[in-house]
Amino acid sequence: MDENRPQFEDVAEVVRYQLSRRSLVGGGAATALTGLLAACSGGGSYSDKPANNKPAATKSIQINKANIPVPRDQTVIVGQGEYTVFDSFDGMIPNGSPSGAGVELATEPLFFLSFATGKLTPWLATEYKYNDDNTELTLKFDPKAHWNDGKPLGANDFKFTVMLLKDRPDLFGGGGELKEFVKSIDVPDEQTAVVKLLKPTPRLHYNFIAAIAGAPINVMPEHIWKSQDPTKYKDNPPVRSGPYKLKQAIRNQKMFVWEKDPNYWNKDKLDVKPQYVVFQSASKQLDQASLAFERVEFDVGSIDAQHATQLSNSGYPAMITTQFHDPNPRVMWLNCDPARGVISEPKMRWAINYCLDREKIGTSVWDVKVPPAVYPWADYPTNDKWKNDELANKYKFEYNLDKAAQLLDEIAPKNAAGKRMYKGKEVNLEIITPALVDKAEYAIANVLKADLAKVGVPATLRSLSGSVHDEKFQRGEYDIDSSWAGFAIDPEQLYTDWTSDKYQPIGKNAAGKNKMRFRNAKFDEVSNKLAGIDPSSPEAKPLLDEALEIYFQQLPMLPVIQTGYPQFFNTTYWTGWPTDDDLYEVPLNWWPHFILVLGKIKATGQKGPA
C-alpha cells in the first residue's frame, strides 16, 4: 500500500484507485469515503425534525417488565416485523432463514463498508488484490478467525463456499457472477485463497463486502456443509463466526435470543457490550407497539415516526431519533415474462409509470418527506456520475393519467363492456408486497392501485408474510412487487442480475437474480462489457449510458421515492447509540453493521422491574 496515499478521498477516487491500480486493502487501513458520509448523515439525510427545537424533557418514564427469559439490564431488545421461520437458518433458499431476526449478529463478511463513515474495514479477510490484468484475485484471511464451534475459518471455507455456489444458480448467491467469472481457486496456505478467473473483472470482491445490509455471499463452514444438501439442511443452531450465538428461538413469543460468545475470535477489535440481544416481533397495532417502546419493553424499533414525534413532543426524556438516508429507493418490480400477460409489454410498464404520483407519495406516504426517484439508485452525491440527465429528460417520468390511458388504448383497448382486454383476456394486475398493511410500501402500492383503476386497470393488492412473499417473488408469481432495490458501488451491480442468462421461467426459483424475468439481448451485451472494466474509466461511461437508456425504454423496475429512515433508540437501559451528531455507524438493526453499534453502547445501570 502506498505510504503517501491520502486518508480521506472521494469514493470515485477510491473506486478508481482500487480497481484500476488493483490496490491492496490491508491490516488497519480504513479508507474514508467522504462522499458517502455527506450523503448518509447530517445535511444529506431526510428529516422532519426541526433544528435545535427538541421539547424539554418533562415526562416521567414508566418501565414495564419485558417478557424475556434473560436479565433485562444485560439485554438489548429489538422490535421487528412478523417472523414465520423459527427452526431454520439456511440463507441459501427461500424461507430458509428468518429475516431481521438477529442472524446478522452472527454472520460476518470479509469486509465492512460503512455508509455512515465511508470506511472500508477488513474483517474476516485482511486484504485483497488483483493481478495486473484482473484475471486473478488473491484474498488473505485473518489467522485468528474461527467459527463459533471452535473450528478454524479460512481459505478452504471460502473455496468450498464459492465452488459450491458457482454451479448452483438455484441457490441465493449461486450461479451469476461466480459461474461467469470463477475458473478455480487455489489455496496455497490456510489463510490464502487465489481465485483464477475465466475472464477479467475488477468487481468480484464486491460479492464479499457488507455494504447494503449483508454481503451478497457469506463464507460457510466447510466442515458443516460439505455433507449436507443445501436445499434441505436447516443449519440450526447456525454455525457462524460473529460475536453472538443463538441461545433459543421461542416460536410462541415470536422471539430470538442471542447470547454473547465468550470465545469470539475478534474481541480485541470488537467487544460487544450487551450479554444478550433479543429480536422480537412487535405488535401489529402501532399504538401498542409504540406504547411498548415508551414503557421500555424495547430498546430499538417498535415505534413508528408518527408516534415517535408525538412521544418526543410530550417531553419523553429517553428517546433518540437518528436520521439515515437509506441506499435503497422504494421501487416497483415489474414482471416482464410474457406468461404474465400485458405486464410484459414495455408500453404497459410505461403506462404504470405514468400512474405513479411520486410527489404525493414522497410527501404524504413516507414517514418523512422525501424526493421522487428517477434513477434506480440512491441520490447520493457519489452516484451523480452514473446519471445522464439528457436521457432522463428524453424519457421523462411524470404523473400523467392521460398519457397512461393513451398507451393502454394501444395495447389493451376496452371492449363493449368497458373492460380492458389483452389477447382475449381481461386485464387485471396482481400487486404484492412484504410490508404490513399499515406500512409505507403497502400504502405506496395502494396509491398506485387507485390510479390504475382511474385508467381502467383493476388490480388486487396483498400484503404477504415474509416467507410467503419471498416464495411468490422469487417464483415470479406476481405482476407488480412494491418493495426496494439499490446497489453499493456502481450500477453494474444491478445490471448483472438483469441479464437473460439469469432468467428462470415462472414457477422456478430466481434465487435473487432477475426477479422480474427481464430479457433483452442488447442489454446483455452491454452488461457483459461493463462487467470486465473499471466503472469509473472513460470507456465505461458510454456503456453505462447505453444500459441506462435501455432501462428507461424497457422499465423492468420503477423507482418511486428516495428513502429516509429515522431510527429510534431508548436510552433507559443503554446509551451511546448513533446520533445525527455522531453517526459513527449505520443505525439499522437488520444490517450486520449493527454489531459495531453494540460494541459502542454502554449500560446505564438501570435494573429491570421485579
DALINVEN-V767223 format. One record per pair of residues at least 24 apart in sequence whose ideal C-beta (glycine too) atoms are under 8 Angstrom apart, sorted by the first residue. I is the first residue (numbers start at 1). GAP is how many residues later the second one is. D is the distance in whole Angstrom. If there is no record, write none. Layout:
# DALINVEN-V767223
I,GAP,D
I,GAP,D
This chain:
# DALINVEN-V767223
1,24,8
1,25,6
1,28,6
7,24,8
7,25,6
8,24,5
8,26,5
9,24,7
9,25,7
10,24,6
10,25,5
10,372,7
11,24,4
11,25,6
11,107,7
11,371,4
12,370,7
12,373,6
12,524,6
14,106,8
15,474,6
15,475,7
15,519,8
15,520,7
15,521,5
16,518,7
16,520,5
16,521,8
19,183,4
19,184,8
19,515,5
19,516,7
19,517,7
20,182,8
20,514,5
20,516,8
20,517,7
22,107,6
22,108,4
22,109,7
22,110,7
22,112,7
22,180,8
23,106,7
24,103,5
24,104,7
24,105,5
25,86,7
25,95,6
25,97,6
25,102,6
25,103,6
26,96,7
26,100,6
26,101,4
26,114,8
27,95,7
27,99,6
27,100,7
29,91,8
29,93,7
30,89,5
30,90,7
30,91,6
31,87,8
31,88,7
31,89,5
32,85,7
32,86,5
32,87,6
33,80,8
33,85,3
33,86,7
33,87,7
33,349,7
34,84,6
35,83,7
35,345,7
35,346,5
35,347,4
36,78,8
36,79,5
36,81,8
36,82,4
36,344,7
36,346,6
37,79,7
37,80,6
37,81,5
38,343,6
39,76,8
39,286,6
39,339,7
39,340,8
39,341,4
39,342,6
39,343,6
40,75,5
40,76,6
40,284,6
40,285,5
40,287,8
40,340,7
40,543,7
40,546,8
41,75,6
41,282,8
41,283,8
41,284,8
41,539,7
41,542,4
42,538,7
42,541,7
44,281,5
44,336,7
44,337,8
45,278,4
45,279,6
45,280,4
45,519,6
45,535,8
46,277,7
46,279,6
46,322,5
46,323,7
46,324,5
46,325,8
46,516,7
46,517,8
46,518,3
47,276,5
47,321,6
47,517,7
47,519,7
47,533,8
48,257,7
48,261,7
48,319,8
48,320,4
48,321,6
48,518,8
49,272,6
49,274,7
49,517,8
54,258,7
55,257,6
55,258,5
55,259,8
55,260,5
56,259,6
57,258,6
57,259,7
57,260,3
58,257,3
58,259,8
59,255,5
59,256,4
59,257,5
59,258,7
61,234,8
61,235,7
61,255,7
61,256,7
61,257,6
61,511,6
62,232,8
62,233,5
63,232,6
63,233,5
63,509,7
63,543,8
63,545,7
63,546,6
64,228,8
64,231,4
64,232,7
64,233,5
64,545,7
65,543,6
65,544,5
65,545,8
66,230,8
66,231,5
66,232,8
66,542,7
67,186,7
67,230,8
68,187,7
68,189,7
68,208,8
68,210,5
68,212,8
69,179,7
69,181,7
69,188,6
70,177,8
70,187,6
70,189,8
70,205,8
70,206,4
70,208,7
71,204,8
71,205,8
71,537,7
72,501,7
72,535,7
72,536,3
73,500,6
73,530,6
73,532,7
73,533,6
73,534,5
73,535,6
74,200,6
74,201,4
74,202,6
74,529,8
75,199,6
75,200,7
75,201,4
75,202,7
75,203,6
75,498,8
76,198,4
76,200,8
76,201,5
76,202,7
76,223,5
76,224,7
76,497,8
76,498,6
76,522,7
76,525,8
77,200,8
77,201,5
77,203,7
77,220,7
77,221,5
77,222,5
77,223,7
78,24,8
78,199,7
78,200,7
78,201,5
78,202,7
78,220,7
78,221,7
78,222,5
78,223,5
78,511,5
79,201,6
79,202,8
79,203,4
79,210,6
79,213,7
79,214,7
79,219,4
79,221,7
79,222,4
79,223,3
79,224,8
80,199,5
80,200,7
80,201,6
80,202,7
80,221,6
80,509,7
80,510,7
81,200,7
81,201,8
81,355,7
81,385,7
82,172,7
82,199,5
82,202,7
82,354,7
82,383,6
82,384,7
83,171,5
83,173,8
83,198,5
83,383,8
84,381,5
84,382,6
84,383,5
84,384,8
85,381,8
85,382,6
86,163,5
86,164,8
86,165,5
86,170,8
87,147,6
87,149,6
87,162,7
88,146,4
88,147,7
88,148,6
89,145,7
89,146,4
89,147,6
89,148,7
89,149,4
89,157,8
90,140,7
90,143,6
90,144,6
90,145,5
91,81,6
91,127,7
92,73,8
92,79,4
92,80,5
92,81,7
92,82,7
92,138,5
92,139,8
93,78,7
93,79,7
93,137,7
93,138,6
93,416,8
94,373,8
94,376,5
94,377,5
94,380,5
94,415,6
95,371,8
95,372,4
95,375,6
95,376,6
96,138,8
97,138,8
98,158,7
98,368,8
99,367,6
99,491,7
100,179,7
100,489,7
100,490,4
101,155,5
101,178,5
102,142,7
102,144,8
102,154,5
102,156,5
102,175,6
102,177,4
103,135,6
103,137,8
104,109,8
104,110,6
104,486,6
104,487,6
104,488,4
104,490,7
104,491,8
105,137,6
105,138,7
105,139,4
105,153,6
105,172,6
105,487,7
105,489,7
105,490,6
105,493,7
106,42,7
106,132,6
106,134,4
106,135,8
106,136,4
106,137,8
106,138,5
106,139,6
106,140,7
106,152,7
107,107,6
107,111,5
107,131,8
107,133,5
107,134,8
107,135,6
107,485,6
108,110,8
108,132,7
108,133,5
108,134,5
108,484,7
109,99,6
109,100,6
109,101,4
109,105,7
109,106,4
109,109,7
109,483,7
110,29,7
110,95,8
110,98,4
110,99,7
110,105,7
110,109,7
111,94,8
111,97,7
111,98,5
111,99,7
111,104,8
112,97,7
112,98,5
112,480,8
112,481,6
112,484,7
113,96,5
113,97,7
113,98,4
113,375,7
114,471,6
114,472,6
114,479,6
114,482,8
115,96,7
115,97,8
115,212,6
115,471,6
116,208,8
116,462,7
116,467,5
116,468,7
116,469,5
116,470,5
116,471,8
116,477,8
117,466,8
117,467,7
117,468,7
120,89,8
123,143,8
124,29,7
124,95,7
124,117,7
125,83,7
128,77,5
130,72,6
133,67,6
134,63,7
134,66,4
134,67,6
134,68,5
134,398,7
135,61,7
135,62,5
135,64,7
135,65,5
136,58,6
136,59,7
136,60,6
136,61,6
137,57,8
137,58,4
137,60,7
137,67,5
137,68,6
138,54,7
138,55,7
138,56,5
138,57,8
139,53,7
139,54,5
139,56,7
139,66,8
139,69,8
140,51,6
140,52,6
141,49,8
141,50,5
141,51,7
141,52,7
142,49,8
142,123,8
142,124,8
143,47,8
143,48,5
144,121,5
144,122,7
145,96,6
145,120,5
145,121,7
146,95,7
146,119,5
147,74,5
147,92,5
147,93,7
147,94,6
148,91,6
148,92,6
148,93,6
148,94,8
148,97,5
148,113,5
148,115,7
148,116,8
149,72,8
149,90,5
150,113,7
151,70,7
151,72,6
152,38,7
153,66,7
153,68,7
153,88,6
153,112,8
154,36,5
154,37,5
155,32,5
155,34,7
155,35,6
155,36,6
155,37,5
155,38,4
156,31,6
156,34,7
156,66,6
157,62,5
157,63,7
157,64,6
157,65,5
158,27,7
158,35,5
158,61,5
159,26,4
159,28,6
159,34,6
160,60,7
160,62,4
160,65,7
160,66,7
161,56,7
161,57,8
161,58,5
161,59,5
161,61,8
162,33,7
162,55,7
164,56,8
164,61,7
164,66,7
165,52,7
168,62,7
169,333,8
169,342,6
169,344,7
170,61,7
170,339,6
170,341,6
171,59,6
171,60,8
171,340,6
172,339,5
172,340,5
173,34,8
173,43,6
173,44,4
173,45,8
173,338,8
173,339,7
174,337,6
175,327,7
175,336,7
175,338,7
176,320,7
176,321,7
176,326,6
176,337,6
177,24,8
177,26,8
177,27,7
177,30,6
177,319,6
177,354,8
178,29,8
178,39,8
180,321,8
180,351,7
181,350,8
199,333,6
200,332,5
201,330,6
201,331,5
202,330,8
202,331,7
202,332,6
203,286,8
203,287,8
203,289,7
203,290,8
203,328,7
203,332,8
206,282,7
206,283,6
206,287,6
209,279,7
210,381,7
210,382,5
210,383,7
211,116,8
211,277,3
211,278,7
212,115,5
212,116,7
212,274,6
212,275,7
212,276,5
213,375,8
213,377,7
213,378,5
213,379,7
214,377,7
214,378,5
215,377,8
241,24,7
242,350,8
242,353,6
243,24,8
243,27,6
243,29,5
243,352,6
243,355,8
243,356,8
244,28,7
244,33,6
244,351,8
247,29,7
253,27,7
254,26,6
254,27,4
255,24,7
255,25,4
255,26,8
256,24,8
270,325,7
270,326,7
270,329,5
271,328,6
272,323,6
272,326,4
272,327,5
273,301,8
273,325,6
273,326,7
273,327,8
273,328,6
273,329,6
273,330,7
274,300,7
274,324,6
274,327,7
274,329,8
277,321,7
279,310,8
284,152,6
284,154,7
286,152,6
293,26,8
293,275,7
293,277,6
296,274,6
296,276,5
296,277,7
298,272,7
299,270,7
299,271,5
299,273,8
299,274,6
299,275,6
300,267,8
300,268,7
300,269,6
300,270,7
300,289,5
301,266,8
301,267,7
301,288,6
303,265,5
304,63,7
305,62,3
305,63,6
305,261,5
306,61,7
308,258,7
308,260,5
318,252,5
318,253,5
318,254,5
319,249,6
319,250,7
319,251,6
319,252,7
320,248,7
320,249,5
320,251,6
320,257,5
320,259,6
321,245,5
321,246,7
321,247,6
321,259,8
322,244,7
322,245,5
322,246,8
322,247,7
322,255,7
322,256,5
322,257,6
322,258,6
322,261,7
322,265,5
323,45,8
323,241,6
323,242,8
323,243,6
323,244,8
323,257,6
324,240,7
324,241,5
324,242,7
324,243,6
324,259,8
324,262,7
324,263,6
324,264,7
325,53,7
325,55,7
325,237,8
325,238,8
325,239,6
325,240,8
326,52,7
326,160,8
326,237,4
326,238,7
326,239,5
326,262,8
327,50,8
327,51,4
327,53,7
327,159,5
327,160,8
327,161,7
328,50,7
328,156,4
328,157,6
328,158,4
328,235,6
329,44,4
329,47,7
329,48,7
329,49,6
329,155,7
329,156,7
329,157,6
329,230,5
329,231,7
329,232,6
329,233,5
329,234,6
330,36,8
330,43,7
330,110,7
330,111,6
330,114,6
330,152,7
330,153,7
330,154,6
330,229,8
330,230,5
330,231,5
330,233,6
331,42,8
331,45,7
331,151,8
331,152,7
331,153,6
331,154,5
331,226,5
331,227,6
331,228,5
331,229,6
332,24,7
332,113,8
332,116,7
332,148,5
332,149,7
332,150,6
332,225,7
332,226,4
332,228,6
333,140,8
333,145,8
333,147,7
333,148,4
333,150,7
333,152,7
333,182,6
333,183,5
333,223,8
333,224,5
334,145,7
334,146,6
334,182,6
334,221,7
334,222,6
334,223,6
334,224,7
335,141,6
335,143,6
335,144,5
335,145,7
335,146,8
335,181,6
335,182,6
336,180,5
336,181,5
336,182,5
336,183,7
336,218,8
336,220,5
337,139,6
337,168,7
337,169,6
337,180,4
339,166,7
339,167,5
340,136,7
340,139,6
340,166,7
340,177,8
341,81,6
341,82,7
341,84,7
341,86,7
341,138,8
342,69,7
342,70,5
342,80,4
342,81,8
342,85,5
343,86,7
343,136,5
343,137,7
345,66,5
345,77,8
346,207,7
346,208,5
346,209,7
347,60,5
347,63,6
347,64,5
348,59,7
348,60,7
348,63,6
348,64,7
349,205,7
349,206,4
349,207,7
349,209,8
350,57,6
350,205,6
351,52,8
351,53,4
351,54,8
351,56,4
351,57,5
351,104,7
351,106,8
352,52,8
352,96,7
352,100,7
352,128,7
352,206,7
353,44,6
353,202,6
353,205,6
354,44,7
354,45,7
354,46,5
354,47,7
354,49,5
354,50,4
354,53,7
355,44,8
355,46,7
355,49,5
355,93,6
355,96,4
355,97,5
355,99,8
355,100,6
355,102,8
356,41,8
356,43,6
356,92,6
356,95,8
356,202,6
356,204,6
357,42,5
357,90,6
357,94,6
358,39,7
358,41,7
358,202,6
358,203,6
359,40,7
360,39,8
360,87,7
361,83,5
361,86,6
361,199,6
361,200,6
362,199,4
362,200,8
365,75,6
365,78,5
365,79,6
365,82,7
365,196,8
366,74,5
366,195,6
366,197,7
366,198,7
367,73,7
367,197,7
367,198,8
367,199,6
368,196,5
368,198,6
370,191,5
370,192,5
370,193,6
370,194,5
371,190,7
371,191,5
372,25,7
372,188,7
372,189,6
372,190,8
373,186,4
373,187,6
373,188,5
373,189,5
374,185,6
375,173,8
375,184,6
376,109,6
376,110,8
376,115,8
376,118,6
376,175,7
376,181,6
376,183,5
377,109,6
377,110,6
377,114,7
377,117,7
377,182,8
378,108,6
378,184,7
378,185,8
379,183,5
385,151,7
386,104,7
386,105,5
386,158,6
386,162,8
388,157,5
388,160,6
388,161,8
391,154,7
391,157,6
391,158,5
391,161,6
392,160,8
394,158,8
395,154,8
395,157,4
395,158,7
401,50,7
401,53,6
401,54,6
404,51,5
405,50,5
405,51,7
408,47,6
408,48,7
408,49,7
412,45,8
414,42,6
418,38,7
419,37,8
420,36,5
420,37,6
427,29,8
427,30,6
427,31,7
428,29,8
428,30,5
428,31,7
428,32,7
429,28,6
429,29,7
429,30,4
429,31,7
429,50,4
429,51,6
430,29,7
430,30,5
430,32,8
430,48,6
430,49,5
430,50,7
431,28,5
431,29,7
431,30,5
431,31,7
431,47,7
431,48,7
431,49,4
431,50,8
431,51,6
432,29,8
432,30,5
432,31,8
432,32,6
432,37,6
432,40,6
432,41,7
432,46,5
432,48,8
432,49,5
432,50,7
433,28,7
433,29,8
433,30,6
433,31,7
433,36,7
433,48,7
433,49,4
433,50,6
434,29,8
434,30,6
434,31,8
434,32,6
434,35,4
434,36,8
434,39,8
434,49,6
435,28,6
435,47,7
435,48,8
436,27,6
437,26,5
441,41,5
441,42,6
441,43,8
442,40,7
444,38,6
444,116,6
444,117,8
445,35,7
445,37,4
448,32,8
448,34,8
473,42,6
474,35,5
474,36,5
474,37,7
474,38,7
474,41,7
475,31,7
475,32,5
475,33,7
475,34,6
475,35,7
476,28,7
476,29,8
476,30,4
476,31,7
476,32,8
476,34,7
476,39,7
476,40,8
476,41,5
477,29,7
477,30,7
481,34,8
484,79,7
485,72,6
485,74,8
489,46,8
490,45,4
490,46,8
491,44,8
491,53,6
491,56,7
491,57,7
492,35,7
492,38,5
492,39,6
492,43,6
492,52,8
495,28,7
495,31,8
495,32,4
495,35,7
495,52,5
496,31,6
496,34,8
496,35,6
498,25,7
498,29,7
498,58,6
499,24,7
499,25,5
499,28,5
499,29,7
500,24,5
516,40,5
516,41,6
518,36,7
518,38,4
520,30,6
520,34,6
522,24,8
522,28,6
523,24,6
523,27,5
523,28,8
523,31,8
526,24,7
571,33,7
572,32,7
572,34,6
573,30,7
573,31,6
573,33,5
573,35,8
574,27,5
574,28,7
574,29,6
574,30,7
575,26,7
575,27,6
575,29,6
576,24,5
576,25,4
576,26,5
577,24,6
